[in-house]
């Protein structure tokens, strides 16, 4: 049985594929986790339906920092890292001066492989994945998610608790619009348990409860060694909070779920149309919505592209696909993160492999379509994630395999990044979140 009933409000059980692809875990590396196209994914199944226990959660949470500069123009900047190589200890907190672009270290919170994090809307809590087991760890080892209290005034993180992510290699987090649940994407290097996402209740004191729902995908794609099984890489809510999109790098699908915390359809249930297909073998990774709420942008890691969708009421319609590399580029690639400038006028996309750069696109305010305006080297290896400060003046990118981060000044009129950035030495930096003091 793949559906375990523990409450009246159970999620409908979809079908399970009759065959499963085996994972070639040795061929997957953390630095390139993302594209896994489905070519022959038959279906997905939901495993584990939960006790909808009474979870008190009165705080409203979100993932974006304040866009108003604080007094003195100084923000907290929290940096997530990989600790497996021994070059870093966990989460690092800096003071970031938006007037100068300077970063001053404040504190460190020791935790294992906090490769992705989110901050509560009220800035009081930080949640970070503990990405385990990694490429060479046992498939029986599940990853975790850690909760921290955060004192924005002092820049100090206090460990609260840690719960299982209910899967291998958790790599992405998102808070539900109502702040009641934390959604975690489990990439999974192994075919069993395979790619999944789990739903963790957020308690009133900021701690996390054990998973109340785990949804597994099945299938694979044509790229051997990269798409041998499902790989959920991100969980993203629609602008109105009614839909959840899970980007599966192994099945080349953007799965669509309805979010109904009132219990009318269960907490999460598959939408009638189930998913949006993307090009076979392209490997969808990260998705964001435009400021207008009518367009969405997707990175596909294996294809090294960014795709524009028109969006309406849970449905995606493909509008444009842009390659990230220069014409004639022959090296390896790996599209990773994408972020809009605060005003929504420019989109930035990182590309790893041998490219190691950031593509810069102007966003058409009416059609949402993209026009390339520039490309900037990350000045290091494997720019996995980056962030734009809330004032829009600076972009900081982390080079995971070079142990450096660079702070570029942004020209807010042209979108271009100015030369001579400031260098910061950080062991395996992979995620950045700005938090107002």
C-alpha positions in Angstrom: 0.0 0.0 0.0 1.3 3.4 -0.9 -1.4 5.3 0.8 -1.5 5.1 4.5 -4.7 6.6 6.0 -4.4 8.3 9.3 -7.1 10.8 9.1 -10.4 11.5 7.4 -9.0 14.2 5.2 -6.8 11.9 3.1 -5.2 12.9 -0.1 -6.5 11.0 -3.2 -4.2 8.2 -4.2 -2.9 8.5 -7.8 -1.5 5.6 -9.7 2.0 4.1 -9.4 4.1 3.2 -12.4 4.6 -0.5 -13.0 8.3 0.0 -13.5 11.0 2.1 -11.8 14.3 3.2 -13.1 17.4 2.5 -10.9 19.5 5.4 -9.9 23.2 5.7 -10.7 24.0 7.5 -7.6 27.8 7.5 -8.2 27.3 9.7 -11.3 25.4 12.4 -9.5 27.2 15.3 -7.9 25.7 17.9 -5.6 27.1 20.7 -7.7 24.9 19.6 -10.7 21.8 18.2 -9.1 18.9 19.2 -11.1 17.9 18.1 -14.5 16.2 14.7 -14.9 13.8 14.6 -17.8 10.9 12.2 -17.9 10.5 10.9 -21.4 8.6 7.9 -20.2 7.2 8.9 -16.7 3.9 7.1 -16.5 2.6 8.5 -13.2 3.3 9.6 -9.7 2.1 8.3 -6.4 1.5 9.8 -3.0 2.9 7.9 -0.1 1.8 8.7 3.4 -1.2 10.6 4.3 -1.3 12.1 7.7 -2.8 12.9 10.8 -3.9 16.5 10.5 -3.1 17.2 14.1 -3.9 20.4 15.7 -0.9 22.6 14.9 -0.9 26.0 16.4 0.7 28.5 14.1 -0.3 32.1 14.5 2.6 33.7 12.7 2.4 34.5 9.0 5.5 33.4 7.1 7.0 34.2 3.7 10.4 33.8 1.9 11.1 37.3 0.9 13.0 39.9 2.8 11.8 43.5 3.3 12.3 45.7 0.3 12.7 48.9 2.4 16.2 49.7 3.4 16.7 49.7 7.2 18.2 52.5 9.1 21.8 53.0 8.0 21.2 50.8 5.0 22.6 47.7 6.7 21.0 44.2 6.4 21.8 40.8 7.8 23.0 38.4 5.2 22.8 34.7 6.0 25.0 32.3 4.0 24.4 28.6 3.6 27.3 26.3 2.8 28.4 22.7 2.2 30.3 21.5 5.2 31.2 18.0 3.9 34.7 19.1 2.7 35.6 20.6 6.0 36.0 24.1 4.7 33.0 25.6 6.5 30.9 25.0 9.6 27.4 25.7 8.6 25.4 29.0 8.5 27.3 32.3 8.5 25.8 35.7 9.4 27.2 38.9 8.0 26.3 42.6 8.3 25.8 43.8 4.7 26.2 47.6 4.1 24.0 48.6 1.1 25.9 51.9 0.8 29.3 50.3 0.3 28.7 46.6 -0.5 31.0 45.6 2.4 30.3 42.5 4.5 31.3 42.1 8.1 31.2 38.6 9.8 28.9 38.4 12.8 28.3 34.8 13.9 28.3 31.1 12.9 25.8 28.4 13.6 27.2 24.9 13.2 25.0 22.6 11.2 25.6 20.0 8.4 25.3 21.0 4.8 22.8 23.8 5.1 22.7 24.2 1.3 19.3 26.0 1.1 17.5 28.1 3.7 14.4 30.3 4.1 13.6 33.0 6.6 10.2 33.7 8.2 8.3 36.8 7.2 8.8 38.3 10.7 12.6 37.5 10.5 12.4 35.5 13.8 13.2 32.1 12.4 15.5 30.5 9.9 15.0 27.0 8.4 17.8 25.2 6.6 18.1 21.8 4.9 20.8 19.3 6.1 21.6 17.8 2.7 22.4 14.2 3.4 23.5 11.5 2.6 25.3 13.1 -0.4 26.7 11.2 -3.4 28.6 8.6 -1.5 26.3 8.1 1.6 24.0 5.2 2.2 20.5 5.5 0.6 19.1 4.5 4.0 20.3 7.8 5.5 17.6 10.5 5.3 18.3 14.2 5.3 17.0 16.6 7.8 15.6 20.2 8.2 16.9 22.4 11.1 15.0 25.3 12.7 16.8 28.2 14.2 15.6 31.2 16.2 17.1 34.4 14.8 17.8 37.7 16.6 18.1 40.2 13.8 19.4 42.9 16.1 22.5 40.8 17.3 22.7 38.6 14.2 22.7 35.4 16.4 21.1 32.1 15.4 19.9 29.7 18.1 19.2 26.1 17.2 15.6 25.0 18.0 15.2 21.5 16.6 15.7 19.2 13.7 13.3 16.8 12.0 13.7 14.3 9.2 13.1 15.5 5.6 11.7 12.0 4.9 14.0 11.6 1.9 17.5 11.8 0.5 19.3 15.0 -0.1 16.8 17.8 0.8 17.7 20.7 -1.4 14.9 23.3 -1.4 12.5 24.8 1.1 9.4 27.0 0.8 6.9 28.2 3.4 3.2 28.0 2.7 1.5 31.4 2.2 -0.3 31.0 5.5 2.9 30.1 7.3 1.5 26.9 8.7 3.8 24.5 6.8 7.3 24.2 5.5 7.7 22.3 2.2 10.9 20.5 1.5 12.1 19.1 -1.8 14.1 15.8 -1.6 16.4 15.4 -4.6 17.4 11.8 -3.8 20.4 10.2 -5.4 18.9 6.8 -4.9 16.0 5.2 -6.8 14.5 4.1 -3.4 13.1 6.2 -1.8 13.3 8.4 -5.0 12.5 12.0 -5.4 9.8 13.4 -3.1 8.6 16.4 -1.2 7.5 16.4 2.4 5.3 18.8 4.4 6.5 19.8 7.9 4.2 21.7 10.3 5.5 25.0 11.7 4.8 25.3 15.4 4.0 28.5 17.2 7.4 28.8 18.8 9.1 28.3 15.4 10.1 24.7 15.8 9.2 22.1 13.2 6.9 19.1 13.7 7.4 15.8 12.1 6.3 15.4 8.5 2.5 15.1 8.0 2.7 14.2 4.3 5.2 12.8 1.9 4.6 12.8 -1.9 6.8 10.6 -4.1 7.3 10.9 -7.8 8.3 8.0 -10.1 9.8 7.8 -13.5 12.9 9.0 -15.4 14.2 10.6 -18.5 16.6 10.0 -21.4 19.8 11.3 -19.9 21.6 8.2 -18.5 23.2 8.8 -15.1 21.3 12.0 -14.5 17.7 11.0 -15.1 17.5 7.4 -13.9 14.8 8.2 -11.4 12.8 11.1 -10.1 14.5 14.2 -8.6 12.4 16.9 -7.0 14.4 20.0 -6.9 12.1 22.8 -5.9 8.6 23.5 -4.4 7.1 26.8 -5.4 3.7 28.3 -4.6 1.7 30.3 -7.1 1.2 34.0 -6.4 -2.3 33.4 -5.0 -1.1 30.5 -2.8 -3.7 28.1 -4.3 -1.3 25.9 -6.2 2.1 24.2 -5.5 4.5 23.5 -8.3 7.2 20.9 -7.8 9.9 20.9 -10.4 11.1 17.3 -11.0 14.5 17.2 -12.7 14.3 13.5 -13.2 10.9 13.3 -14.9 11.0 16.6 -16.9 7.7 17.7 -15.4 6.4 20.6 -13.4 3.9 18.7 -11.2 0.9 20.8 -10.1 -0.9 20.4 -6.7 -3.8 22.2 -5.1 -3.0 23.6 -1.6 -6.2 23.4 0.6 -5.3 23.8 4.2 -9.0 23.9 5.1 -9.1 20.2 4.4 -11.7 20.4 1.6 -9.4 18.3 -0.6 -6.9 17.1 1.8 -3.9 19.3 2.6 -2.3 18.8 -0.9 -3.9 17.0 -3.8 -3.0 16.6 -7.5 -4.5 19.1 -9.9 -6.8 17.7 -12.5 -4.2 18.2 -15.3 -1.4 16.8 -13.0 1.6 18.5 -14.7 3.2 20.6 -17.3 5.7 18.9 -19.6 9.0 20.4 -20.6 11.4 19.3 -23.3 12.6 15.7 -22.8 16.0 15.6 -21.2 16.1 19.2 -20.2 15.8 18.7 -16.4 13.7 21.5 -14.8 15.3 22.9 -11.7 14.0 26.2 -10.2 10.9 28.2 -10.9 10.0 31.8 -10.0 7.0 34.0 -10.8 7.3 37.5 -12.3 6.2 40.6 -10.4 3.1 40.8 -12.5 1.9 37.3 -11.4 1.1 36.5 -15.0 4.4 34.9 -16.0 6.8 32.3 -14.6 10.5 31.6 -15.3 12.2 28.2 -15.2 15.8 27.0 -15.3 16.4 23.7 -16.9 19.8 22.4 -15.7 20.7 19.8 -18.4 19.6 21.9 -21.3 21.1 25.1 -19.7 18.1 27.2 -20.6 15.6 29.6 -19.1 12.0 29.2 -20.1 9.2 31.8 -20.0 5.6 30.6 -19.3 2.4 32.6 -19.4 0.6 31.7 -16.1 -3.1 31.7 -15.3 -5.0 29.8 -12.5 -2.6 26.9 -12.1 -1.9 26.5 -15.8 1.4 27.1 -17.6 1.7 28.0 -21.3 5.2 27.9 -22.8 6.1 31.3 -24.4 9.9 31.4 -24.9 13.1 29.3 -24.4 16.5 31.0 -24.2 19.9 29.3 -24.1 22.3 30.6 -21.5 25.6 29.9 -23.1 27.2 32.0 -25.8 26.7 30.8 -29.4 29.2 28.1 -30.2 30.0 27.3 -26.6 31.4 23.7 -26.4 32.0 23.1 -22.7 29.8 21.6 -20.0 26.9 23.5 -18.5 24.4 23.4 -15.6 21.7 26.0 -15.2 21.1 26.7 -11.6 19.4 29.7 -9.9 17.4 32.5 -11.2 16.2 35.7 -9.5 14.5 38.9 -10.6 15.6 42.4 -9.6 13.3 43.9 -7.0 11.6 46.1 -9.6 11.0 43.0 -11.8 12.7 44.6 -14.8 15.7 42.2 -15.1 16.2 38.5 -14.7 19.5 36.9 -13.7 20.4 33.2 -14.3 23.5 31.3 -13.2 25.2 28.7 -15.3 27.8 26.3 -14.0 30.0 23.6 -15.6 32.6 25.3 -17.7 30.4 28.4 -18.3 30.5 29.8 -14.7 28.6 32.9 -15.4 25.4 34.9 -14.9 23.1 35.7 -17.8 21.3 39.0 -17.7 17.9 39.5 -19.4 15.6 42.5 -19.6 12.0 41.6 -18.9 9.3 43.0 -21.1 6.7 44.6 -18.8 3.8 43.5 -21.0 4.6 40.2 -22.5 7.0 39.0 -19.8 9.4 37.9 -22.6 13.2 38.1 -22.1 15.9 40.0 -24.1 19.5 39.4 -23.3 21.4 42.5 -22.3 24.6 41.0 -20.9 26.6 38.1 -19.4 29.0 38.3 -16.4 31.6 35.8 -15.2 31.1 34.6 -11.6 35.0 34.8 -11.3 35.0 31.3 -9.9 33.7 27.7 -10.3 30.2 26.5 -9.9 28.0 29.6 -9.1 25.1 27.6 -7.6 23.1 30.4 -6.0 23.2 34.2 -5.8 21.0 37.0 -4.3 20.2 40.6 -5.1 19.9 42.9 -2.0 16.5 44.3 -1.4 17.5 47.8 -2.5 18.6 46.4 -5.9 22.1 47.9 -5.7 24.1 44.8 -5.3 24.3 41.2 -6.5 26.3 38.6 -4.5 27.2 35.2 -6.1 28.8 32.3 -4.4 31.3 30.0 -6.2 30.8 26.7 -4.5 33.9 25.0 -5.9 36.2 28.1 -5.4 35.3 29.0 -1.8 34.6 32.6 -2.8 31.7 35.0 -3.1 31.7 38.2 -5.1 29.7 41.3 -4.5 28.9 43.2 -7.8 27.3 46.6 -8.0 24.2 46.6 -10.2 23.4 49.3 -12.7 19.7 49.6 -12.0 19.0 51.3 -15.3 20.8 48.8 -17.6 20.8 45.7 -15.3 24.5 45.2 -16.0 26.9 44.2 -13.3 29.9 46.6 -12.9 33.5 45.4 -12.9 35.8 45.1 -9.9 33.5 43.4 -7.5 34.4 42.8 -3.8 35.7 39.4 -2.9 34.7 37.5 0.2 36.3 34.1 1.1 33.7 31.6 2.3 34.0 27.8 2.3 31.6 26.2 -0.3 29.0 29.1 -0.3 25.7 27.9 -1.9 22.8 30.1 -0.7 22.2 33.7 0.4 19.3 35.3 2.2 19.0 39.0 3.2 17.2 39.8 6.4 16.3 43.3 7.7 17.6 44.2 11.2 
